[in-house]
Amino acid sequence: MAKEYKTLKEFYPYYLTEHQDNTSRTLHFIGTSLFIGIMIYGIFTAKWMILLLAPIAGYGFAWVGHFFFEKNKPATFTYPAMSLASDFIMFWHILTGQLSKKMEQAKHKLLSKKE
């Protein structure tokens, strides 16, 4: 990753291009769903120790996607906050059917910057 990203708006297109593999995106979606579910369950049942499982579930699925399917290093290691925010944005874009459009826009945006 040569460019240093300063804002989430400029980082998110890069983030999407690092998630080209459908299996990897599916694993991210599962991990984010588990994270949300575990957080809700832990908070509403006051089972605080279970909250420790939330990031393990979320990142576990995502990192399997990167290491075994994308074959790249998770952006979390370089941009932890923006990567976490982007996980939730991508989750929302999957839920709302916007991901294909956003992926195309991201590819176009990054290609136009290289020219």
N, C-alpha and C positions, 0 to 999 in steps of 0.2 A: 504494500500500500504506500505509494509514493506521496500522495497528497495528504496534507493535514487538514482534517475537517473541523470547522469551527462551529457550525450550526447543524441542527437536526435536519433542516430543509436541504442542505447540500449533502449531508451524510446519507439520508434515506435512499436516494437513487443508487448510490454505491452499495449499500446494504442489500438492496434487491438484486443487484447483479451478482452478489455473492451467494444467492439462493436460487440458482437456475434449476436444480434437480427437484422434481416433483416429490420424490420420497423424502428428501430433506425438508421441504416446506411442510409436508404432512407431519413429519416428526416434530417440527417446530410448533405446529398447530396443536398437536397432542400435548406437548410439553407445556405450552401456554395455558391450554384448557385445564390440565392437571394443576398447574400453579394456582390458577384462579379458584378452582374447586377446593383445593386443599386450604387456601387462605380463607375462603368463605366458611368452610366446615370448621376450621380451627377457631375462628373468631366467634361464630355463632354457638359453638358448643363449649367454648372456653377451654378447649384442649390445646393449650399453648405449645406444648412440645411438638405437636404434629406440624406446626408452622415451619419447623426446621426442615421438613421434607419438601416444602414448596419449591425452594430454589434448586434442590437436588433433582426433583422431577422435571422442572422446567429446563434447566441447563443440561441435564442428562440426555433427554431426547434430542435437544438441539445439537449438542456436541456429537452425538452419534451421527446425526445427519451431515455434519461438516466433515468429520474424520473419515467416514465410510462411504458417503455418497457424493458430497461436493468435492472432497479431497482438498479442502482448504482450511486455513486457520480461522477459527471464529473471531469475528470483529470484537467480541466481548473482551478479548485480551488487550486490545489497543484502545478501544472506545467503549468502555463498560456502560456508561450512562446512556449514550446515544444508541448503543446496540440494544439495551434493554427497552428503551422507548420504542425503537424500531420493531422489536418483537411484537409489541402490543399493537402498533400501527399495522404491521403485516397481518396479524391475527384479525383485526377489524376489516382490513381489505379482503381477506379470504371470506369472512362471514357475510360481507355485503356484496360479494361478487365483483369487486373492483380490482382484484389483484392482477388479472391479465393486462388490463389497461395500464395499470401503474408499472408493471414490468416492462411493457413496451416503451412507455415514456422514459423510464430509467435508462434503458438501453440506448434510446435515441439521444438522451441528454449526455450520457457519458461518451458516446461516439462523436457527437458534435464538438465536445471539448477536446478530443484527441486530434481533430483535423486542424 
